[in-house]
Amino acid sequence: MTTTLHATPDVLEVVATTAGMIRDPAVIGPSADGRTRPQSLAGGAVGIALLHIERALAGHGDEATAHVWLRATASEPVSAGSNANLFHGAPSLAFVLHTAQPLGGYRRAFTNLNDAAITITQSRLAAAHARIDRGDPLTMREFDLVHGLTGLGVYHLRAHPNHPITRDVMAYLARITEPLGAHTVQPPWWLPSGLGGSLDPDFPYGHGNLGVAHGISAVIALLSLAVLHLHAPPAAQEALAALCDWIDQHRQHDDPAGPWWPGYVTTDPIHRWRHRPSWCYGTAGTARAQQLAGLALHDVTRQQHAENAMLAVLRDPAQLAALPEIGLCHGKAGLLQAASRMAAASTDPYRAAQLAAELPRLAADLATRLAARPVADPELMNGTAGAALALHTAGTGTPATCWDAFLSLA
């Protein structure tokens, strides 16, 4: 089902005003931590280019501005090394140029970046399979969406779903659900680290990560999308079922707040608490992944749990108040984009209508917050570009591109 928001013109006016304020790549200032480097999807020109590409292809923006930002993405040598991933370097630029293909041009650049992304992925897959063969535990940076093979898989599924590298990534993701050894107590996707991906005295026995940014929900979403689009290997459905069974063990239910999942779990079962409903670790991301899994596995109950969880968040002022930020990662934009996708994908007309009915209020609140902000933080993940993209999607009904694929939402 495709759901159109019928937003007031003010929502799209706010988007237009915001886009106009970040027309010039000079708005990106220097950053000590590298987040605003040109080839950073999170904070650099690559991410902001997505806003102008989406608006241009939807007929709301200027193609020339999109091209200005695309040229800005290549203003530094492109990384194809150990720090290259969906959010940085060659794979990130390849993702954005693939999204921009209808604008024309960049064919040679895309071919080179795509080749680099394939080479990077092949190298990471070889290392990952060697790790599994040794029986060593999974690491966050090997598999996660932001740094690892799940993110690379997102790119390959979008760019060339029939390419062998896409099949190989999906086969790897299925393999990480296989037992590592006879004496392991935790599932094979249990991480020996803390939330930052490194050893942490606060997590002496590691943790199980349910989130999308760094956890297993991104794997669930990607495998589900591969199954739904008939690009999954035979082992994918069994792996998907195993991951979902584990997620189910940790699903909670509060009245009247509805179903929810913790962002992560440890060996201490007492420590289970509801994360704010953000994309990265909260209901926004996890519920969308569970809806996709329900659709892929033809599991109506799973789909209902996911949609009820999202609906409960959208109707709960306390949970909405826990997201004072505007961004895609930690704020209301991520929740709005996930809810928009879920409303459009629901196969239950009644629940789809319920979800869609809650979107205008959330969009209006985000538009008000965005309009009140200076463009000091134009970045995609936590700043104005991401918020504007979510509002654009809400205001137009259906994205002109699958820009939100990098969030594992589509």
C-alpha positions as CSV (number, residue, x, y, z in Angstrom):
1,M,0.0,0.0,0.0
2,T,1.3,3.5,-0.9
3,T,0.4,6.1,1.6
4,T,0.5,9.8,0.8
5,L,0.6,12.2,3.7
6,H,-1.4,15.1,2.3
7,A,0.9,17.4,4.3
8,T,0.2,21.1,4.5
9,P,2.3,23.2,2.2
10,D,4.2,24.4,5.2
11,V,6.1,21.1,5.5
12,L,7.4,21.2,1.9
13,E,8.1,25.0,2.3
14,V,10.3,24.2,5.3
15,V,12.1,21.6,3.2
16,A,12.6,24.1,0.4
17,T,13.9,26.7,2.8
18,T,16.3,24.3,4.4
19,A,17.6,23.0,1.1
20,G,18.1,26.6,0.0
21,M,20.2,27.3,3.0
22,I,22.5,24.4,2.2
23,R,22.9,25.0,-1.5
24,D,26.6,25.8,-1.2
25,P,29.1,23.1,-0.1
26,A,31.0,25.8,1.8
27,V,28.4,25.3,4.6
28,I,30.4,22.2,5.6
29,G,33.2,23.3,8.0
30,P,36.3,21.5,9.1
31,S,35.9,18.7,11.6
32,A,38.5,17.3,13.9
33,D,36.9,13.8,13.9
34,G,36.5,13.6,10.1
35,R,32.6,13.5,10.1
36,T,32.4,16.4,7.7
37,R,35.0,15.2,5.2
38,P,33.5,15.2,1.7
39,Q,33.2,11.5,1.4
40,S,31.4,11.0,4.7
41,L,27.8,9.9,4.3
42,A,27.0,10.9,7.9
43,G,28.3,14.4,7.9
44,G,29.9,15.3,4.6
45,A,29.0,16.3,1.1
46,V,28.0,12.7,0.1
47,G,25.2,12.7,2.6
48,I,24.0,16.3,1.8
49,A,24.1,15.5,-1.9
50,L,21.3,12.9,-1.3
51,L,18.9,15.7,-0.3
52,H,19.5,17.7,-3.5
53,I,19.4,14.5,-5.6
54,E,16.0,13.4,-4.1
55,R,14.5,16.9,-4.5
56,A,15.7,17.3,-8.1
57,L,14.4,13.9,-9.2
58,A,11.1,14.5,-7.4
59,G,10.7,17.8,-9.3
60,H,11.1,20.0,-6.2
61,G,14.7,21.0,-6.6
62,D,17.4,22.2,-8.9
63,E,19.5,19.6,-10.8
64,A,22.4,22.1,-11.0
65,T,22.6,22.2,-7.2
66,A,22.6,18.4,-7.1
67,H,25.5,18.4,-9.5
68,V,27.4,21.0,-7.4
69,W,27.2,18.7,-4.4
70,L,28.1,15.6,-6.4
71,R,31.3,17.3,-7.6
72,A,32.0,18.3,-4.0
73,T,32.0,14.7,-2.9
74,A,35.1,14.0,-5.0
75,S,37.1,17.0,-3.8
76,E,39.6,14.8,-1.9
77,P,41.2,11.4,-2.8
78,V,38.7,8.7,-2.4
79,S,39.4,6.1,0.3
80,A,39.3,2.4,-0.6
81,G,41.2,1.3,2.4
82,S,40.4,-0.2,5.8
83,N,38.1,2.8,6.7
84,A,36.0,2.5,3.5
85,N,32.4,1.3,4.1
86,L,28.8,2.3,3.3
87,F,29.2,5.5,5.3
88,H,32.7,6.5,4.0
89,G,34.9,6.4,1.0
90,A,34.4,4.5,-2.3
91,P,31.3,2.5,-1.3
92,S,29.6,5.6,0.0
93,L,30.3,7.6,-3.1
94,A,29.2,4.6,-5.3
95,F,25.9,4.5,-3.4
96,V,25.2,8.2,-4.0
97,L,26.2,8.1,-7.6
98,H,24.0,5.1,-8.2
99,T,21.1,7.0,-6.6
100,A,21.9,9.9,-8.9
101,Q,21.9,7.9,-12.1
102,P,18.7,9.4,-13.5
103,L,20.4,12.8,-13.5
104,G,22.9,11.5,-16.0
105,G,26.6,11.7,-16.2
106,Y,29.3,10.2,-13.8
107,R,29.3,6.8,-15.7
108,R,33.1,6.4,-15.6
109,A,33.3,7.6,-12.0
110,F,30.5,5.2,-10.9
111,T,32.2,2.3,-12.7
112,N,35.5,2.9,-10.9
113,L,33.8,3.4,-7.5
114,N,31.6,0.3,-8.0
115,D,34.7,-1.8,-8.9
116,A,36.4,-0.5,-5.8
117,A,33.4,-1.4,-3.7
118,I,33.4,-4.9,-5.1
119,T,37.1,-5.3,-4.4
120,I,36.7,-4.0,-0.8
121,T,33.8,-6.4,-0.2
122,Q,35.7,-9.4,-1.6
123,S,38.6,-8.7,0.7
124,R,36.3,-8.3,3.8
125,L,34.4,-11.5,2.9
126,A,37.6,-13.5,2.7
127,A,38.7,-12.2,6.1
128,A,35.3,-12.9,7.6
129,H,35.1,-16.5,6.4
130,A,38.7,-17.1,7.6
131,R,37.6,-15.8,11.1
132,I,34.6,-18.2,11.1
133,D,36.8,-21.1,10.0
134,R,39.1,-20.4,13.0
135,G,36.0,-20.3,15.3
136,D,36.8,-16.8,16.5
137,P,33.9,-14.6,17.7
138,L,32.1,-12.1,15.5
139,T,33.2,-8.5,15.7
140,M,31.0,-5.4,15.3
141,R,33.2,-3.9,12.6
142,E,33.1,-7.1,10.5
143,F,29.4,-7.2,10.1
144,D,27.5,-4.1,11.1
145,L,25.7,-1.6,8.9
146,V,27.9,1.4,9.5
147,H,31.3,-0.2,9.2
148,G,30.9,-3.7,8.0
149,L,29.6,-6.2,5.5
150,T,25.9,-5.5,6.1
151,G,26.4,-2.0,4.9
152,L,28.3,-3.2,1.9
153,G,25.5,-5.6,1.2
154,V,23.0,-2.8,1.3
155,Y,25.0,-1.1,-1.5
156,H,25.3,-4.2,-3.6
157,L,21.7,-5.2,-3.3
158,R,20.7,-1.7,-4.6
159,A,23.3,-1.4,-7.3
160,H,23.4,-4.9,-8.8
161,P,21.2,-7.4,-7.1
162,N,22.1,-10.2,-9.5
163,H,25.9,-9.8,-9.2
164,P,27.8,-12.7,-7.6
165,I,29.1,-10.3,-4.9
166,T,25.6,-9.6,-3.7
167,R,24.9,-13.3,-3.4
168,D,28.2,-13.8,-1.6
169,V,27.4,-11.1,1.0
170,M,24.0,-12.7,1.7
171,A,25.6,-16.1,2.0
172,Y,28.0,-14.7,4.6
173,L,25.2,-13.1,6.6
174,A,23.4,-16.4,6.6
175,R,26.7,-18.1,7.8
176,I,27.1,-15.9,10.8
177,T,24.0,-17.6,12.3
178,E,25.7,-21.0,12.2
179,P,27.3,-22.3,15.5
180,L,30.9,-21.4,16.0
181,G,31.7,-24.3,18.4
182,A,30.1,-27.0,20.6
183,H,31.0,-25.2,23.8
184,T,29.6,-21.7,23.1
185,V,26.6,-20.7,25.2
186,Q,25.6,-17.5,23.4
187,P,24.4,-17.3,19.8
188,P,27.2,-16.9,17.2
189,W,26.2,-13.3,16.6
190,W,27.0,-12.4,20.2
191,L,29.7,-9.7,20.4
192,P,32.6,-10.0,22.8
193,S,32.8,-6.2,23.0
194,G,31.0,-3.2,24.5
195,L,28.7,-0.9,22.5
196,G,31.7,0.8,20.9
197,G,32.9,-2.4,19.3
198,S,36.0,-2.8,21.6
199,L,36.6,-4.6,24.8
200,D,34.9,-2.8,27.7
201,P,35.1,-3.6,31.4
202,D,31.4,-2.6,31.7
203,F,30.6,-5.5,29.3
204,P,32.8,-8.3,30.7
205,Y,30.8,-10.9,28.9
206,G,30.1,-8.9,25.8
207,H,26.6,-8.2,24.5
208,G,23.9,-9.1,22.0
209,N,23.1,-6.1,19.8
210,L,19.5,-5.7,18.6
211,G,19.9,-2.3,17.0
212,V,20.1,-1.3,13.4
213,A,23.2,0.9,13.3
214,H,25.5,-1.7,14.9
215,G,23.4,-4.8,15.5
216,I,21.5,-7.7,14.1
217,S,18.3,-5.8,13.1
218,A,20.2,-4.4,10.0
219,V,21.0,-8.0,9.1
220,I,17.4,-9.0,9.5
221,A,16.3,-6.0,7.3
222,L,18.8,-6.8,4.6
223,L,18.1,-10.5,4.4
224,S,14.4,-9.8,4.4
225,L,14.7,-7.3,1.5
226,A,16.8,-9.9,-0.4
227,V,14.1,-12.5,0.1
228,L,11.3,-10.2,-0.9
229,H,13.1,-9.2,-4.1
230,L,14.1,-12.8,-4.8
231,H,17.8,-12.3,-4.5
232,A,18.5,-14.4,-1.4
233,P,20.4,-17.7,-1.3
234,P,18.6,-20.8,0.0
235,A,20.1,-20.4,3.5
236,A,18.8,-16.9,4.0
237,Q,15.3,-17.8,5.1
238,E,16.6,-20.3,7.7
239,A,19.1,-17.7,9.0
240,L,16.4,-15.0,9.1
241,A,14.1,-17.3,11.1
242,A,16.9,-18.0,13.6
243,L,17.7,-14.3,14.1
244,C,14.0,-13.5,14.5
245,D,13.5,-16.3,17.0
246,W,16.3,-14.7,19.1
247,I,14.8,-11.2,18.8
248,D,11.5,-12.7,19.9
249,Q,13.1,-14.0,23.1
250,H,13.8,-10.4,24.1
251,R,10.6,-8.7,23.0
252,Q,8.8,-7.0,25.8
253,H,5.3,-5.7,26.2
254,D,4.0,-2.8,28.4
255,D,0.4,-1.7,28.7
256,P,-0.5,0.7,27.2
257,A,2.9,1.4,25.7
258,G,2.8,-1.8,23.5
259,P,5.6,-4.1,22.3
260,W,9.2,-3.1,22.4
261,W,12.7,-4.5,22.2
262,P,15.8,-3.5,24.2
263,G,18.6,-2.0,22.1
264,Y,21.0,-4.6,23.4
265,V,21.2,-7.4,26.0
266,T,23.9,-8.7,28.3
267,T,24.2,-11.9,30.3
268,D,22.3,-10.1,33.1
269,P,18.6,-10.6,32.3
270,I,17.6,-7.9,34.8
271,H,19.0,-5.2,32.7
272,R,16.4,-4.8,30.0
273,W,15.2,-1.3,29.4
274,R,13.4,0.5,26.6
275,H,15.6,2.7,24.4
276,R,14.2,5.9,23.1
277,P,12.4,5.2,19.9
278,S,15.2,6.2,17.6
279,W,16.4,4.6,14.4
280,C,19.8,3.5,15.7
281,Y,18.8,1.4,18.7
282,G,15.0,1.9,19.3
283,T,11.6,1.0,17.9
284,A,12.0,3.1,14.7
285,G,14.7,0.8,13.3
286,T,13.8,-2.5,15.0
287,A,10.1,-2.4,14.2
288,R,10.8,-1.7,10.5
289,A,13.2,-4.6,10.4
290,Q,10.6,-6.9,12.1
291,Q,7.9,-5.7,9.6
292,L,10.2,-6.6,6.7
293,A,10.9,-10.0,8.3
294,G,7.2,-10.6,8.7
295,L,6.6,-9.9,5.1
296,A,9.6,-12.0,3.9
297,L,8.6,-15.0,6.1
298,H,4.9,-14.6,5.6
299,D,4.6,-14.2,9.3
300,V,1.5,-12.1,9.9
301,T,1.9,-12.2,13.7
302,R,5.4,-10.8,13.5
303,Q,4.2,-8.1,11.2
304,Q,1.4,-7.2,13.6
305,H,3.8,-6.9,16.5
306,A,6.1,-4.6,14.5
307,E,3.3,-2.3,13.4
308,N,1.6,-2.3,16.8
309,A,5.0,-1.3,18.3
310,M,5.3,1.6,15.9
311,L,1.7,2.7,16.4
312,A,2.2,2.7,20.2
313,V,5.2,5.0,19.9
314,L,3.5,7.4,17.6
315,R,0.6,7.7,20.0
316,D,2.7,8.0,23.2
317,P,3.6,11.6,24.1
318,A,6.2,10.4,26.6
319,Q,8.1,8.3,24.0
320,L,7.9,11.1,21.4
321,A,9.3,13.6,24.0
322,A,12.3,11.3,24.3
323,L,13.3,12.4,20.9
324,P,14.0,16.1,21.2
325,E,16.6,16.0,18.3
326,I,15.7,16.4,14.7
327,G,18.1,13.9,13.1
328,L,17.8,10.5,11.3
329,C,20.0,8.7,13.8
330,H,18.9,9.9,17.2
331,G,15.9,12.1,16.5
332,K,12.4,12.5,15.1
333,A,13.4,12.3,11.4
334,G,14.5,8.6,11.7
335,L,11.2,7.8,13.4
336,L,9.2,9.7,10.8
337,Q,11.0,7.9,7.9
338,A,10.6,4.5,9.4
339,A,6.9,5.1,10.2
340,S,6.3,6.4,6.7
341,R,7.9,3.2,5.2
342,M,5.9,1.0,7.6
343,A,2.6,2.7,6.7
344,A,3.3,2.3,3.0
345,A,4.3,-1.4,3.4
346,S,1.6,-2.7,5.7
347,T,-0.7,-5.3,4.1
348,D,-3.4,-4.6,6.6
349,P,-5.5,-1.7,5.3
350,Y,-6.8,-0.8,8.8
351,R,-3.4,-0.7,10.4
352,A,-1.9,1.1,7.5
353,A,-4.5,3.8,7.9
354,Q,-3.9,4.0,11.6
355,L,-0.2,4.5,11.0
356,A,-0.7,7.0,8.2
357,A,-3.1,9.0,10.4
358,E,-0.3,9.6,13.0
359,L,2.2,10.9,10.4
360,P,1.0,14.5,9.9
361,R,1.3,15.4,13.6
362,L,4.9,14.0,13.7
363,A,5.8,15.7,10.5
364,A,4.4,19.0,11.7
365,D,6.4,18.8,14.9
366,L,9.6,18.0,13.0
367,A,8.9,20.8,10.5
368,T,8.5,23.3,13.4
369,R,11.7,22.2,15.0
370,L,13.6,22.3,11.7
371,A,12.3,25.7,10.8
372,A,13.5,27.1,14.2
373,R,17.1,25.8,13.8
374,P,20.0,27.7,12.2
375,V,21.9,25.6,9.7
376,A,24.9,25.0,12.0
377,D,24.6,21.3,11.5
378,P,23.7,20.6,7.8
379,E,24.8,16.9,8.0
380,L,22.7,13.9,7.0
381,M,22.6,11.7,10.1
382,N,22.1,14.2,12.9
383,G,21.4,17.5,11.2
384,T,19.2,19.4,8.9
385,A,19.7,17.5,5.6
386,G,18.4,14.2,7.1
387,A,15.5,15.9,8.7
388,A,14.6,17.7,5.4
389,L,14.8,14.4,3.6
390,A,12.3,12.7,6.0
391,L,10.0,15.6,5.7
392,H,10.3,15.6,1.9
393,T,9.3,11.9,1.9
394,A,6.3,12.7,4.2
395,G,5.2,15.6,2.1
396,T,5.4,14.0,-1.3
397,G,4.2,10.5,-0.3
398,T,6.7,8.3,-2.0
399,P,10.5,9.0,-2.4
400,A,11.7,9.5,-5.9
401,T,14.8,7.4,-5.0
402,C,15.5,4.8,-2.3
403,W,17.7,7.3,-0.5
404,D,16.9,5.7,2.9
405,A,18.3,2.3,1.8
406,F,21.5,3.2,3.7
407,L,19.3,3.1,6.9
408,S,18.1,-0.4,6.0
409,L,14.6,1.0,5.8
410,A,14.0,0.2,2.1
